[in-house]
Amino acid sequence: MIPETFSERIRIAYSSPQSLTASLVPRFTAIYSDAMRSLAITFASPLASHQAVGVELLEGILAVNGRPFEPWAFVFSTGD
């Protein structure tokens, strides 16, 4: 992946019904490791408890060979 292409192409938001009462998702940093072929997302402060959090990798992310990465999304839940 070309690390620079992740900039402005990651969307994270609360997606559970309780999200109307939750605050905004904290600021985050995303660092791509070429050696590990992984993207590490770190939040500036803890996420709200008992929330579903949606993460989207948007169109425009490119592989090293210039091939576009298919947009992709997943959801996880926070605990206490």
Summary of the structure (lengths in Angstrom):
residues: 80
radius of gyration: 13.9
end to end distance: 34.1
largest distance: 43.2
contacts: 181
relative contact order: 0.30
helix: 10%
strand: 39%
